[in-house]
Amino acid sequence: MPESHVPGGLDDSARDRALSGLVDQGVISTEQAVAVRDALETAAPGHRIRWAEIIGYIGGGLVLLGAIALVAASWEDLARAGQVTVLAVLTAALLAGGVATAGGPRALAGRHHRVATVRRRITGVLLALAAATSTLGIHVLTDEDTFLAGGAAGLVVAVAGYVALPSAVGTVACWATSVLLVGSIVEALDPAAEWLGYTLALLALGLLWGVLAGLGVLTHRRLGLGLGAAIALVGAHYPLTWASSAESIWGYALTLGLAALLFGYYRWERAGVLLVLGILAVTVTVARMVVDLTSGEVGAAAVLLVAGAVLLVASWAGIRLHQTRPPAG
């Protein structure tokens, strides 16, 4: 069946014009328009299994692996200039391939694009890979101990690709490069940085992602919320991994406080990932508290029993919260 066929007799362009009109009128959000477009294409007969797309991913992956194998075989023999040149050419090829797959520069119209779902996903993968190769290229060029310059370059490429054509993979690429950059900044400012620097930096980054997603800056709103909550949870839990036992109280307070924030925000934003991460935070933290308070004398079976009980209680509370209607307005 042609890719342009969708239920209702509308082709891709007519459907996208209708959805764009609804977004412009404020009837639905951009994220909802994307969800409707994807649902219509998924429901179309013959589109339940996208064999052409799957084969394309496999073929592209094999080509990429082959290229990596060829480069790796002679990587050590190349001078730094040669390594940078290889990565620059690969980045340019990925960017060009992404633009061509989308349908040319004019198709990269940001949120108002009319790129079909399959093309958008493939373009997102190519642009994300370009962000990765640009990160490595700048890192090799600067020969730094950290990925400060490389992370900054990768973040610029990832953000530019996401602004040009929003995609889920592009969102993840922006998140990954931002985490790399923030970690490099902490390490560059203090090579012997302890838990406090990383904790504050990751919490701030997670909060930033949550704000950007909550304000609708990110097209993939719920994915952005989940990624922000995940990195904030890592930052809050960091003291429990690296700080001394006397300082681990900060980890308990931050992790449980973040869990309360996730549960509270879930009442307004019904994103399941917030509920799951909140339950995970409570479960892991309480189990860790039991181990610390008993100086590790509690056996593994008892810890599992406590963790299971906490998980059941947290899940029950989550179900009750899910059944509570969010405030009107």
C-alpha positions in Angstrom: 0.0 0.0 0.0 1.4 3.5 -0.8 2.7 5.4 2.2 0.3 8.3 1.5 -2.8 6.3 2.2 -4.4 6.8 5.5 -7.8 6.1 6.9 -10.5 8.4 5.7 -9.2 8.8 2.2 -6.8 11.7 3.1 -3.3 11.7 1.8 -0.3 12.8 3.9 -0.3 16.4 2.8 -4.1 16.9 3.4 -3.9 15.2 6.8 -0.9 17.3 7.8 -2.6 20.5 6.7 -5.7 19.6 8.7 -3.6 18.9 11.8 -1.5 22.0 11.4 -4.7 24.0 11.2 -6.0 22.6 14.4 -2.7 23.4 16.1 -2.8 27.0 14.8 -6.3 27.4 16.1 -5.3 26.1 19.5 -7.6 23.1 19.4 -4.8 20.6 20.0 -1.2 20.9 20.9 1.8 20.1 18.6 2.5 17.0 20.6 -1.1 15.9 20.3 -1.0 16.5 16.5 2.1 14.3 16.3 0.4 11.6 18.3 -2.7 11.7 16.1 -0.5 11.5 12.9 1.4 8.5 14.3 -1.9 6.8 15.4 -3.4 7.3 12.0 -0.4 5.8 10.2 -0.2 2.9 12.6 -3.9 2.2 12.1 -3.6 2.2 8.3 -4.0 -1.2 6.7 -0.6 -2.6 5.8 1.3 -0.3 8.2 1.2 -2.5 11.2 4.6 -3.9 10.4 6.8 -1.5 8.6 9.1 -4.0 6.9 10.7 -1.5 4.6 11.6 0.7 7.6 12.9 -2.2 9.6 15.0 -3.4 6.6 16.3 0.1 6.2 17.4 0.4 9.8 19.1 -3.0 9.5 20.9 -2.0 6.3 21.9 1.3 7.7 23.2 -0.3 10.8 25.3 -2.8 8.9 26.7 0.0 6.7 27.6 2.0 9.9 29.1 -1.0 11.6 31.1 -1.7 8.5 32.4 1.8 8.3 33.3 1.8 12.0 35.1 -1.5 11.6 37.1 -0.2 8.6 38.0 3.0 10.5 38.9 1.2 13.7 41.3 -1.1 11.9 43.5 1.8 10.9 42.5 4.3 13.6 45.7 4.1 15.6 47.8 4.5 12.4 46.1 7.8 11.7 47.5 11.1 12.9 45.2 13.4 14.9 44.5 15.4 11.7 43.5 12.2 9.9 41.2 11.2 12.7 39.5 14.6 12.9 39.1 14.5 9.1 37.4 11.1 9.2 35.0 12.2 11.9 34.3 15.5 10.1 33.5 13.7 6.8 31.3 11.2 8.7 29.5 14.0 10.4 28.9 15.9 7.1 27.7 12.7 5.5 25.2 12.0 8.3 23.9 15.6 8.2 23.5 15.4 4.4 21.8 12.1 4.7 19.4 13.4 7.3 18.5 16.4 5.2 18.0 14.3 2.1 15.9 11.7 3.9 13.6 14.5 5.3 13.0 15.8 1.7 15.5 18.6 1.5 16.3 21.8 3.5 12.7 23.1 3.0 11.3 20.1 4.7 13.1 21.0 7.9 10.4 23.4 9.1 10.5 22.7 12.9 7.2 22.0 14.5 5.3 22.9 11.4 7.0 20.2 9.3 5.1 17.9 7.0 7.6 15.0 7.0 6.1 11.6 7.1 6.6 9.6 10.3 9.0 7.1 8.9 11.2 9.7 7.2 11.1 11.8 10.4 12.3 8.8 12.5 15.2 8.0 10.2 16.2 11.6 9.9 16.2 11.9 13.7 18.5 8.9 13.9 20.9 10.3 11.4 21.0 13.7 13.0 21.6 12.1 16.4 24.5 10.1 15.1 25.9 13.4 13.6 25.8 14.9 17.1 27.7 11.9 18.4 30.4 12.0 15.7 30.8 15.8 16.1 31.3 15.3 19.8 34.1 12.8 19.2 35.6 14.9 16.4 35.9 18.1 18.6 37.2 16.0 21.5 39.9 14.5 19.3 40.7 17.9 17.9 41.1 19.6 21.2 42.7 16.6 22.9 41.2 17.6 26.3 40.9 15.3 29.3 37.2 16.1 29.5 34.5 16.3 26.9 33.9 20.0 27.6 34.4 21.3 24.0 33.2 18.0 22.5 30.0 18.0 24.6 29.3 21.6 23.7 29.7 20.9 20.0 27.5 17.8 20.2 24.8 19.7 22.1 24.8 22.4 19.5 24.4 19.9 16.7 21.8 17.9 18.6 19.7 21.0 19.4 20.0 22.4 15.9 18.8 19.0 14.5 15.9 18.9 17.0 14.8 22.5 16.2 15.0 21.8 12.5 12.9 18.5 12.8 11.7 17.4 16.2 12.0 13.7 16.9 12.1 11.4 19.9 15.6 10.3 19.0 16.6 13.9 18.7 15.3 14.6 22.2 17.4 11.8 23.6 20.4 13.1 21.7 20.0 16.6 23.2 19.6 15.0 26.7 22.7 12.8 26.4 24.9 15.6 25.1 23.6 18.0 27.8 24.5 15.4 30.5 27.9 14.9 29.0 28.5 18.7 28.9 27.3 19.3 32.5 29.5 16.5 33.8 32.5 17.8 31.9 31.9 21.3 33.3 31.9 20.0 36.9 35.1 18.0 36.2 36.8 21.0 34.5 36.0 23.4 37.3 37.1 20.9 40.0 39.0 17.8 38.8 38.6 16.3 42.3 34.9 17.1 42.4 33.1 15.2 45.1 29.5 14.2 45.3 28.1 17.7 46.0 29.2 19.2 42.7 27.7 16.4 40.6 24.6 16.3 42.7 23.8 20.0 42.3 24.7 20.0 38.6 22.5 17.0 37.8 19.6 18.2 39.9 19.8 21.6 38.1 19.9 19.9 34.7 17.0 17.7 35.5 15.0 20.7 36.7 15.9 22.6 33.5 14.6 19.7 31.4 11.4 19.5 33.5 10.8 23.2 33.0 11.4 23.1 29.3 9.1 20.2 28.9 6.4 21.6 31.2 6.4 24.9 29.3 6.0 23.2 26.0 9.4 24.2 24.6 9.9 20.5 23.8 7.6 18.9 21.2 8.0 15.6 22.9 6.8 16.8 26.2 6.4 13.6 28.2 9.6 12.2 27.0 11.4 15.4 28.1 9.7 15.1 31.5 10.9 11.5 31.9 14.4 12.3 30.9 14.6 15.3 33.2 13.2 13.3 36.1 15.6 10.5 35.4 18.8 12.6 35.5 17.5 14.5 38.5 16.9 11.2 40.3 20.5 10.2 39.5 21.7 13.4 41.0 19.6 13.1 44.1 20.8 9.5 44.6 24.5 10.4 44.0 25.3 11.1 47.7 24.1 7.6 48.6 26.7 6.1 46.3 29.7 8.4 46.8 29.2 10.4 50.0 30.2 9.2 53.5 27.6 7.6 55.7 27.3 10.9 57.7 26.5 12.8 54.5 24.2 10.2 53.0 21.3 11.9 54.8 21.3 14.4 52.0 20.7 11.6 49.5 17.7 10.4 51.5 16.3 13.9 51.8 16.9 14.8 48.1 15.6 11.5 46.7 12.4 11.4 48.8 11.8 15.1 48.2 12.2 14.5 44.4 9.8 11.6 44.6 7.2 13.8 46.4 7.7 16.4 43.6 7.2 13.8 40.9 4.0 12.5 42.6 2.7 16.0 43.0 3.4 17.0 39.4 1.8 13.8 38.2 -1.6 15.2 39.4 -1.3 17.8 36.7 0.7 15.9 34.0 -0.5 12.4 33.6 2.9 11.1 32.4 3.3 7.5 33.6 7.1 7.8 33.7 6.8 10.3 36.5 4.8 7.9 38.6 7.2 5.0 37.8 10.3 7.0 38.7 8.6 8.3 41.9 7.8 4.8 43.0 11.3 3.6 42.1 12.9 6.5 44.1 10.9 5.7 47.2 11.5 1.9 47.0 15.3 2.2 46.5 15.8 4.9 49.1 13.8 3.1 51.8 15.6 -0.2 51.2 19.0 1.7 51.3 17.9 3.3 54.6 17.2 0.0 56.2 20.7 -1.3 55.2 22.4 1.8 56.5 20.5 2.0 59.8 21.3 -1.6 60.6 24.9 -1.2 59.5 24.4 -3.9 56.9 23.4 -6.6 59.4 20.1 -7.1 57.7 20.3 -10.0 55.3 19.5 -9.9 51.6 16.1 -11.6 52.1 15.0 -9.0 54.7 16.1 -6.2 52.3 14.1 -7.7 49.5 11.1 -8.1 51.9 11.3 -4.5 52.9 11.7 -3.3 49.3 8.8 -5.4 48.2 6.6 -4.1 50.9 7.5 -0.5 50.1 7.0 -1.1 46.4 3.5 -2.5 47.1 2.6 0.5 49.3 4.0 3.0 46.8 2.2 1.2 43.9 -1.1 1.4 45.9 -0.5 5.1 46.5 0.3 5.5 42.8 -2.9 3.8 41.8 -4.9 6.0 44.1 -3.2 9.1 42.8 -3.9 8.0 39.2 -7.6 7.6 40.0 -7.7 11.1 41.4 -8.8 13.6 38.8 -6.4 16.4 38.1 -7.7 19.9 39.0 -9.8 21.6 36.4 -8.4 24.4 34.3 
